């Protein structure tokens, strides 16, 4: 089985539940996941996994509204952790980034170039959690042949997305998913996944399983 390190944890989400749900989805395609909330510790030495997943909300919390939470939750990504992530990509590894990963690691100027975009305060936002229609685009192996689907989730809006990003799915005109080569590796971003209801959707599960196979440079053979 391929090994996956899920970097989890943070505010305003049940990351324990969503990381467990994601691990279960990926196990169906032969990916064994280890979940940790010690992001800095897990990235303090070279990674020996084939896939790293960011399913977390850890950032500097510089906005005034988070002042009361900052002492407990403020996070900066150590330089060694950045090196570990880049070395992982240099070795051809895969990086799966879920939902609030676009908010994470805002002390690292290079993170948006790795991810393909980022949440920018105060411009970026999302409507209330609720039903949304997701439109699937293009012939990329992760989404080829899949139907549009409805899911209970948040629609991250007005992210700063790099010009070379080609969305594979969108809602309300907002790009929600994309795949891109980075160094010798691959990166997939999925803005969905606020809670476990998102991981219950069959089409979304298929997307995630296909994404994992694509990130691992394996044949993408999963159908709905």
Buried (B, 14 or more C-beta within 10 A) or exposed (E): EBBBBBBBBBBEBEBEEBBBBBBEBBBEBEBBBEBBBEBBEBBEEEBEBBBBBBBBBBBBBEEEEBEEEBEEBBBBBBEEBBEBBBBBBEBEBBBBBBBBBBBBBBBBEEBBEBBBBBBBEEEBEBEEBEEBEBBBBEEBBBBEEBEEBEBBBBBBBEBEBEEEBEBBBBBEEBBBBBBBEBBEBBBBBBBBBBBBBBBEBEBBBBBBBBBBBBBBEBEBEBEE
